[in-house]
């Protein structure tokens, strides 16, 4: 028989199965039978694969199958051919069932192999083989892996799509409007995670606000901010603990919620601008006057065009994505302050810094309060001397001559031979960086500053220049009424109207500053006072004069606090005393002493001087 088989040449899988089936009847002949199958197969790779797995007892090449995907696929294909041919050999078929399951469980399969695996699972299930479940489990695992891979590819594609959108976002208003600031598109096409990432990933938050950064900090006017002119040695006192420390150490960056309180001109706005200029995070600078309709609405107004999704903006602020500076709470009405306070308390996790002059109000319970302290005598001298590098263009004194003028002025002004009240008033006036800047400019011009009328001195220079240039007087009364109305309406910019020439003259003498704004491709010029003390000087002109009811009308209005303090110096003494009594009565009735106490301190030197002049020799 063997000779007959040999003479036929290489055998088919069907005949080889017949040869191998003999091993199940007599295991002692396994070596002989396997050699015979190998010999008769004539090197056929399919028969070699079959003889490696069929027959008992043998060691199967499972390690090779686990490491070689192609070998595993080839083996299952051979089993697929052998399956219908194995039916006449029951013992061999049972072994083949087990080896199909073994190869299926050992191999590492791909999606393309699922059809082959399913064929074997069907074959096994058709005869009720117990090994069918093992193959189905392998199929389920491959399908799950394929599903996960499909999801991963889709997720990667989705992420790459949004990363591409983020890349073009700063330059494309269409992308901004449709994909990022449209709540429906962002929510549904972003699959939820895009909005979350934009809210909480710092890099993405920075990208989100990048197109609006110039608008967000426009009111800080950083293009006109001279960092070298900023006096960095101011000291603050924490209101709760009383602890004093340098301002830059107390607030090195905007973290948490902070109220910075201090007198007009003491450096609050300069510090906020300094902080904004150095900020590494996205920040918005808001004059309190622009928050009359609400803080969120003021921020929205700066996010021009498509960025008008208030819910998304609220989430960004709540997460701390946008740091907020609100300057000049004292310049708005009590109702506006209440709105700002409510906003700050609602977003207690946000980083928000507010500045204000002393006033009677209830600050946000979540905020830490710092009081900006007046300059000490040593700081006053240091401040004046450091101004020598930024003196006005018409300065007559510079270098050593300027330093001598400063020291002589301080020695004379702070003469200890004066009455304690007068000396205290002089120190208070000189402890204000805004007033000191004006003092430095006047000393450099060779003038003697009058501390009680600094803004009036500055105005006289403006008025004289205006008269020489335009051959008529500066319309002080009309201009003052316009500025008064501006204050009543919480307007931040000076109304130009008929006062273009006056504002240009004031700009030459650093009482006003102009800013060019681009709105929708159209440019316009906006005018602002360089400081609220200058605005107060013009407003106070509307409060002066006989039978003027304005001082009586605004006793409790924090927006006019600086005006009342100037009235202490500008009103005739009797009128000032009458106003003092009304302020005292108001303070007694309301427990609001923010104006009355300082008014009394400023009026006292005038009253003492008048009384000393009236005493007999």
Secondary structure in CASP SS format (residue, H / E / C, confidence):
PFRMAT SS
TARGET T0000
AUTHOR 0000-0000-0000
METHOD secondary structure of the structure
MODEL  1
X C 1.00
X H 1.00
X H 1.00
X H 1.00
X H 1.00
X H 1.00
X H 1.00
X C 1.00
X C 1.00
X C 1.00
X C 1.00
X C 1.00
X H 1.00
X H 1.00
X H 1.00
X H 1.00
X H 1.00
X H 1.00
X H 1.00
X H 1.00
X H 1.00
X H 1.00
X H 1.00
X H 1.00
X C 1.00
X C 1.00
X H 1.00
X H 1.00
X H 1.00
X H 1.00
X H 1.00
X H 1.00
X H 1.00
X H 1.00
X H 1.00
X H 1.00
X H 1.00
X H 1.00
X H 1.00
X H 1.00
X H 1.00
X C 1.00
X C 1.00
X C 1.00
X H 1.00
X H 1.00
X H 1.00
X H 1.00
X H 1.00
X H 1.00
X H 1.00
X H 1.00
X H 1.00
X C 1.00
X C 1.00
X C 1.00
X C 1.00
X C 1.00
X C 1.00
X C 1.00
X C 1.00
X H 1.00
X H 1.00
X H 1.00
X H 1.00
X H 1.00
X H 1.00
X C 1.00
X H 1.00
X H 1.00
X H 1.00
X H 1.00
X H 1.00
X H 1.00
X H 1.00
X H 1.00
X H 1.00
X H 1.00
X H 1.00
X H 1.00
X H 1.00
X H 1.00
X H 1.00
X H 1.00
X H 1.00
X C 1.00
X C 1.00
X C 1.00
X C 1.00
X H 1.00
X H 1.00
X H 1.00
X H 1.00
X H 1.00
X H 1.00
X H 1.00
X H 1.00
X H 1.00
X H 1.00
X H 1.00
X H 1.00
X H 1.00
X H 1.00
X H 1.00
X H 1.00
X H 1.00
X C 1.00
X C 1.00
X C 1.00
X C 1.00
X H 1.00
X H 1.00
X H 1.00
X H 1.00
X H 1.00
X H 1.00
X H 1.00
X H 1.00
X H 1.00
X H 1.00
X H 1.00
X H 1.00
X H 1.00
X H 1.00
X H 1.00
X H 1.00
X C 1.00
X C 1.00
X C 1.00
X C 1.00
X C 1.00
X H 1.00
X H 1.00
X H 1.00
X H 1.00
X H 1.00
X H 1.00
X H 1.00
X H 1.00
X H 1.00
X H 1.00
X H 1.00
X H 1.00
X H 1.00
X H 1.00
X H 1.00
X H 1.00
X H 1.00
X H 1.00
X H 1.00
X H 1.00
X H 1.00
X H 1.00
X H 1.00
X H 1.00
X H 1.00
X H 1.00
X H 1.00
X H 1.00
X H 1.00
X H 1.00
X H 1.00
X H 1.00
X H 1.00
X H 1.00
X H 1.00
X H 1.00
X H 1.00
X H 1.00
X C 1.00
X C 1.00
X C 1.00
X H 1.00
X H 1.00
X H 1.00
X H 1.00
X H 1.00
X H 1.00
X H 1.00
X H 1.00
X C 1.00
X C 1.00
X H 1.00
X H 1.00
X H 1.00
X H 1.00
X H 1.00
X H 1.00
X H 1.00
X C 1.00
X C 1.00
X C 1.00
X H 1.00
X H 1.00
X H 1.00
X H 1.00
X H 1.00
X H 1.00
X H 1.00
X H 1.00
X C 1.00
X H 1.00
X H 1.00
X H 1.00
X H 1.00
X H 1.00
X H 1.00
X H 1.00
X H 1.00
X H 1.00
X C 1.00
X C 1.00
X H 1.00
X H 1.00
X H 1.00
X H 1.00
X C 1.00
X H 1.00
X H 1.00
X H 1.00
X C 1.00
X H 1.00
X H 1.00
X H 1.00
X C 1.00
X C 1.00
X H 1.00
X H 1.00
X H 1.00
X C 1.00
X C 1.00
X C 1.00
X C 1.00
X C 1.00
X E 1.00
X E 1.00
X E 1.00
X E 1.00
X C 1.00
X C 1.00
X C 1.00
X C 1.00
X C 1.00
X E 1.00
X E 1.00
X E 1.00
X H 1.00
X H 1.00
X H 1.00
X H 1.00
X C 1.00
X C 1.00
X C 1.00
X C 1.00
X C 1.00
X C 1.00
X E 1.00
X E 1.00
X E 1.00
X E 1.00
X E 1.00
X C 1.00
X C 1.00
X C 1.00
X C 1.00
X C 1.00
X C 1.00
X H 1.00
X H 1.00
X H 1.00
X H 1.00
X H 1.00
X H 1.00
X H 1.00
X H 1.00
X H 1.00
X H 1.00
X H 1.00
X C 1.00
X C 1.00
X C 1.00
X C 1.00
X E 1.00
X E 1.00
X E 1.00
X E 1.00
X E 1.00
X H 1.00
X H 1.00
X H 1.00
X H 1.00
X C 1.00
X C 1.00
X C 1.00
X H 1.00
X H 1.00
X H 1.00
X H 1.00
X H 1.00
X H 1.00
X H 1.00
X H 1.00
X C 1.00
X C 1.00
X C 1.00
X C 1.00
X C 1.00
X C 1.00
X C 1.00
X H 1.00
X H 1.00
X H 1.00
X H 1.00
X H 1.00
X H 1.00
X H 1.00
X H 1.00
X H 1.00
X C 1.00
X C 1.00
X C 1.00
X C 1.00
X E 1.00
X E 1.00
X E 1.00
X E 1.00
X E 1.00
X C 1.00
X H 1.00
X H 1.00
X H 1.00
X C 1.00
X C 1.00
X H 1.00
X H 1.00
X H 1.00
X H 1.00
X H 1.00
X H 1.00
X H 1.00
X H 1.00
X H 1.00
X H 1.00
X H 1.00
X H 1.00
X H 1.00
X C 1.00
X C 1.00
X C 1.00
X C 1.00
X C 1.00
X E 1.00
X E 1.00
X E 1.00
X E 1.00
X E 1.00
X C 1.00
X C 1.00
X C 1.00
X C 1.00
X C 1.00
X C 1.00
X C 1.00
X C 1.00
X C 1.00
X C 1.00
X C 1.00
X E 1.00
X E 1.00
X E 1.00
X E 1.00
X E 1.00
X C 1.00
X C 1.00
X C 1.00
X C 1.00
X H 1.00
X H 1.00
X H 1.00
X H 1.00
X H 1.00
X H 1.00
X H 1.00
X H 1.00
X H 1.00
X H 1.00
X H 1.00
X H 1.00
X H 1.00
X C 1.00
X C 1.00
X C 1.00
X C 1.00
X C 1.00
X C 1.00
X C 1.00
X C 1.00
X C 1.00
X H 1.00
X H 1.00
X H 1.00
X H 1.00
X H 1.00
X H 1.00
X H 1.00
X H 1.00
X H 1.00
X H 1.00
X H 1.00
X H 1.00
X H 1.00
X H 1.00
X H 1.00
X C 1.00
X C 1.00
X C 1.00
X C 1.00
X C 1.00
X C 1.00
X H 1.00
X H 1.00
X H 1.00
X H 1.00
X H 1.00
X H 1.00
X H 1.00
X H 1.00
X H 1.00
X H 1.00
X H 1.00
X C 1.00
X C 1.00
X H 1.00
X H 1.00
X H 1.00
X H 1.00
X H 1.00
X H 1.00
X H 1.00
X H 1.00
X H 1.00
X H 1.00
X H 1.00
X H 1.00
X C 1.00
X C 1.00
X C 1.00
X C 1.00
X C 1.00
X C 1.00
X H 1.00
X H 1.00
X H 1.00
X H 1.00
X H 1.00
X H 1.00
X H 1.00
X H 1.00
X H 1.00
X H 1.00
X H 1.00
X H 1.00
X H 1.00
X H 1.00
X H 1.00
X H 1.00
X H 1.00
X H 1.00
X H 1.00
X H 1.00
X C 1.00
X C 1.00
X C 1.00
X C 1.00
X C 1.00
X H 1.00
X H 1.00
X H 1.00
X H 1.00
X H 1.00
X H 1.00
X H 1.00
X H 1.00
X H 1.00
X H 1.00
X H 1.00
X H 1.00
X H 1.00
X C 1.00
X C 1.00
X C 1.00
X C 1.00
X C 1.00
X E 1.00
X C 1.00
X C 1.00
X C 1.00
X C 1.00
X C 1.00
X H 1.00
X H 1.00
X H 1.00
X H 1.00
X H 1.00
X H 1.00
X H 1.00
X H 1.00
X H 1.00
X C 1.00
X C 1.00
X C 1.00
X E 1.00
X E 1.00
X E 1.00
X E 1.00
X E 1.00
X E 1.00
X E 1.00
X E 1.00
X C 1.00
X C 1.00
X E 1.00
X E 1.00
X E 1.00
X E 1.00
X E 1.00
X E 1.00
X E 1.00
X E 1.00
X C 1.00
X C 1.00
X H 1.00
X H 1.00
X H 1.00
X H 1.00
X H 1.00
X H 1.00
X H 1.00
X H 1.00
X H 1.00
X H 1.00
X H 1.00
X H 1.00
X C 1.00
X C 1.00
X C 1.00
X C 1.00
X C 1.00
X C 1.00
X H 1.00
X H 1.00
X H 1.00
X H 1.00
X C 1.00
X C 1.00
X C 1.00
X C 1.00
X H 1.00
X H 1.00
X H 1.00
X H 1.00
X H 1.00
X H 1.00
X H 1.00
X H 1.00
X H 1.00
X H 1.00
X H 1.00
X H 1.00
X H 1.00
X C 1.00
X C 1.00
X H 1.00
X H 1.00
X H 1.00
X H 1.00
X H 1.00
X H 1.00
X H 1.00
X H 1.00
X H 1.00
X H 1.00
X H 1.00
X H 1.00
X H 1.00
X H 1.00
X H 1.00
X H 1.00
X H 1.00
X H 1.00
X C 1.00
X C 1.00
X C 1.00
X C 1.00
X C 1.00
X H 1.00
X H 1.00
X H 1.00
X H 1.00
X H 1.00
X H 1.00
X H 1.00
X H 1.00
X H 1.00
X H 1.00
X H 1.00
X H 1.00
X H 1.00
X H 1.00
X H 1.00
X H 1.00
X H 1.00
X H 1.00
X H 1.00
X C 1.00
X C 1.00
X C 1.00
END
